[in-house]
């Protein structure tokens, strides 16, 4: 049995500032490619959270449902990412993803495993259990022959920036030996690590939402997980070049503005030592501008009165 692995779809109708194209048209085209692949190859889809870009957006739900009309029979299962829920609300099901789960359009992966029979390496059938841990949830204790975890957590194989705090992928795999395959989302960076037949994988984001250095060279793709052989094959999603759809202009403008502000603050702190005393500030002004003694006397008299 094979599964298509996705994470961090961030479906939205609001085009990010970094994108030059229409983001709604782009995600529909990309998701349609994935759904076509799933339908043609009779594969189920597992999503590691952040299905939507914000918790509640009924327009995006409508557009998603329209797209799914042509894909009856394609099964999608997902956990909740932090973008799919409200931070302080326990009611996850009043959100866009929650509504789709309640209506049966998408199935939720949680502590209760989705179980089925499969063969690995042509051996006897074994029970496979797929568990889910949404953002902030505890990791379930599995008890099947082969256990798969789909989790939304800040797991990465390397820091995204200096000082980035994250859970190491190799360490996380080692810390949870009861799971044979771990599928994670949240960090918008693809990685794959395999050791002693066990796998941890992040498929990377469906959309390049920001013009980061990583996204400028990122090739959107999704892994196909083969349960029988416990292996992964990557399928490239047709996409436009980063130069065609991503702009760093807003980043450059921000850097220029920050540079000008820093220079202004530097000049103010060095050339104009402003204090909380009106008299001291006035005296400094008069001295720097070489104000005549006559005017100084007038000002002094007024202030004295």
N, C-alpha and C positions, 0 to 999 in steps of 0.2 A: 504494500500500500504506500502511496506517495501523497505528500501534502505540499501545498504552496505556502510559503512563509512570507508574511508581510508585517510591517510595523510602521508606526508614525505616519499614517496617511495624511492626517491633518486636512481633511476635506473641508473646503471653504469656498464661498462665493466672493470673498473679499481679497483682491489681488494684493499681495505684500508689496512694500515699497521697492524691494530689490528686483521684482519681476517686471519684465518688459512686455510679457504676453498676457493673455486672459487666463488667469489661474483656473477658473471653472472649466473652460474648454480643455485645458491641459490635463487636469486630473480625471476628467471623464474619458479622455482618449487613452490615458495610461491605465486606468482601472478597467476599461473595456478590453484592453489587450490582455490583462491578467485574467479577467473573467472568461474571455474566449479560450484562453489556454486551459483554464480549469475545466470548462465545459467539454472541450475537445478531448482532453486526456482523462476526464472523469476524476478530477482531483478535488479534495476539500481544501479550504483556505483557513489558515490560522493567523490571527492578527494579534500582535503583542502590544496593543494599546495605542492611545491617541488616535482613535479612528477619525474623530472630528477635531477641528482646530479650537472650538470652544464648546462648552457644555450644552448650550441650547441654541439651536438655529434651525427653525422649522423649514426655512426655504431650502437649506442644504439637504434636509431629510427628504423633502419632496423630490428634489433633483436626483437623489440617490435611489429612491423608490422607482422613479421613472426609468432609470438606467437598468435596474434589476428586473424589469418586466420581461426582458429578453433572455433572462438567465434562470428560469425556473429549474429547480433541481440542484443548482450550485449552492453548496453549504458553506457558510462563513461563520466562524467561531472567534470570539475575541474576549480579551480582558479590558478593563477600564484603565486608561491612562489619566494623568492629572488634568489633561485638557478635556476629558470626557465627563468630568464630575466637578461639583462645587467643593471647594476645599473643606469647608466646615459642615457640609450637609451629609447626613447619613443616608439620605434618600437619593440613591444614584439613578433611580428609575424614572425620575421626572426630567431626565436629560434626553438629548437626541439619541444617544446610544441606548439608554435605558428603555425608551419607547420602542425602538427596533427590536430589543431583546424581549420585551413583554409581548410584542405582537408576533414573535417567532421568526421574524425576518433574519435575525442574527442570534446565534446561541451563545450564552455566556460560559466562559471557562472559569471555574472556581474550585473550591475545596472538594466538591463532589466530582470524581473523575468521569470523563467520557471514555467508556471502555469498549473495546472490540478485540477480535481475534486476528492475529497476523503471524506470518512465518518469518523468521529471521534466518538468513543464510541456509534456506531450504531445510531447516529443522522442523520439529513438530510445532503446531500452532501454540502461541503464547498469548496471554492476556496483556493488552496494551492499555495503559491508563494515561489520559491527558488531563493534567491539572492546570489550574490557573491561579495566578496571584496578581490582582489588580494593584494599582499604585497605593502604597502604604499598607497593604495587607500582609498578613503572616504567610509564610510559605507552608503549604499543606504537607502533612506526613503521608507519603505514598505507600501503597501496599500491593502493587500489581507486579507481574513478572518484569515488564518493561515500563518504566515511568518517564513521562515527558512533562516538562514544566514550561508553561508560557507565562512570562512575567514582565511587568513594566517597572523597571528599576534602573537607577543610574549605574549600570555596569558597562565597563569599557576595557579595551585592551591597552589604552594609552590615554594620557591626559589630552583634553581638547585645547587647553590653554594653560599658561603658567599658574600654578596654584589650584588647578581644578581638582576637586575632591570627588572621588568615584570609587566604586568597588571593582577590583581587578577581575577580569573575566576568568583567567586561569585559576585564581584563588577561589572564586565563587564556585566554579565547577568542582574543584577539589573539596570545598567545604560541604558540598551536597552530593555525596557519592551515591545516594539512593536514586538519583535521577540520571538516566542514561542520555537524555537529550534535554538541553535547556535553550529555550528560544526567548530572547529578550528584546525589549524596545526601550525607548526614552532617549538614549544617547543617539544623536543623529550621525552615526558613523558606523559603517559596515565593518564587521569582523567575524572571523571564523577560527575556532580553535578546537582541535581534536586530540585526545590522548587516551590510550588504552581502549579504543572503541567508543569512548564517550565524547559528546559534542556539545559545544556552546556556540551559538550563532546569533548575530544581530544582522538582519537583512539591510539595514540602512533605510533612510526615509524614501517614501514614494516621490515626494516633491522636493526640489531644492528651494526652500523658502527664503534663504538668506544668501547673500553673496560673500560667503566666507571663503577662505583659501581652500578649504577642503571641498566645498561644493563646486568651486571653479574647475576642479579636475575629477569630480565624482560622476560615475556612470551608473545611473539608476538600473537596478536589476533585482530579481527576487530568487531566493534559493528554493529548490525543490528537494524536500527531505524524503528519502527512501527509507521507510521503516524496516523493510526486509533486510537490506544490506547496511543500514545505518550509515548512509552516505548522503552527500549534498552535491547537487548540480545547480549551477547558476544560469539563469535565463535573463538576457539583457532586454530591458523595456525600451522600445523606440523612443528617442528623445532628441530635442534640439541641443545644439552646442551651448555651452555656458555663455559664450559671447553673444549669442542670439537672444537669450532669455533672461540673463542676469546683468544687473548694473551695479557698479560700485560707486556711482556718482554721489549718492547720499552719504556713503561712508567717507569719501574724500571731502565732501562739504562739511561734514561733522568734524573731521580732523582739522580742517582749515579754521573753522569757527573756534574750536577748542584751542588751537594754536594762537589765534588772535586774542582770545580771552586771557590765556596764560601770559602773553606778552603785555597786555594791558595791566593785569594784576601786578606783574613784575615791575612795570614802570611806576605804577602808583605806589608800590611799597618802597621802591628805591628813591624815586624823585620827589614824592609827595608824602611825607610821613604824617599822615592824618591822625589826629588824636581826638579824644572826646571833649577837649577844651576848645570852646569857640574863640577865646582870646588867643590861645597859642596858634590855632589855625590862621586867624586873621593876621597875627603878627608875622607869621611865616610868609603869608601872601604879600603883605606890604613890603617886606624885606626883599623878596625875590623880584618883585615888580618895581623896585627902586622908587617907591612912593615918596613924594616930597614931604619934608618935615611939617609944612603948613597943613597939609591934608591929614597927616598923622595927628597933629594937635587937635584938629576939628573932630576927628573920630574919637580921640581920647576924651574930649570934653563931653561929647554926646553920650558916650558909654558911661562916663562918670555920673551924669545926670540920671 
